[in-house]
Amino acid sequence: MRTTVFALAAAALFATAAQAAPATYAIDPTHTFATFEIDHFGASTNRARFDKKSGSVEFDKQGKSGKVEVELDMTSVNSGTPSFNKHLQSADIFDVEKFPTAKFVSDKFVFDGDKLKEVTGQLTLKGKTAPMTIKANKFTCYESPMLQKREVCGGDFEATIDRTQWGLDYGIAYGFPKNVRLVLQIEAVKQ
């Protein structure tokens, strides 16, 4: 009887540990978007996106923790205007010839109860790394009916950064603002 109770307790402990283990998710590039916007002399807002992105997420729902790594192909910047794209790719701005990728890496998810509030980490851009916090506007996990009921987690995130921290100084002398708004929609499929 004592052996049976011990075996049941051990099985329950291992089952709980297995459920609490973090799961790995691969970023779905067809449902993941990274865009930025910057004021243009108070008259309009310049916007562009990065068409090529990849990465992974490790998420522990019960432990309310996670890790994320997202890489952007800076050569894929797309404003919808070819001449503006070339300027964004030039040495004036992103200098994609020297720095073809940007990367955000985080191992800190901040929760308010059960709600993901923000993700803090490091953004590497133009060869410089600085801290960045991304606010979660919404976040959820669901079973995708289109992916044979595989779990997908994702949400809408945003951050405002001082671009000069990464050496993005173009236009400051003309009056362009330092602050750039980043908008990220991320969905990742459980592996």
Secondary structure, DSSP 8 states (H G I E B T S, - for coil): -HHHHHHHHHHHHHHHHHHHS-EEEEE-GGG-EEEEEEEETTTEEEEEEES-EEEEEEEETTTTEEEEEEEEEGGGEE-S-HHHHHHHHSTTTT-TTT--EEEEEEEEEEEETTEEEEEEEEEEETTEEEEEEEEEEEEEEEEEGGGTTEEEEEEEEEEEEEGGGGT--TTGGGT--SEEEEEEEEEEEE-
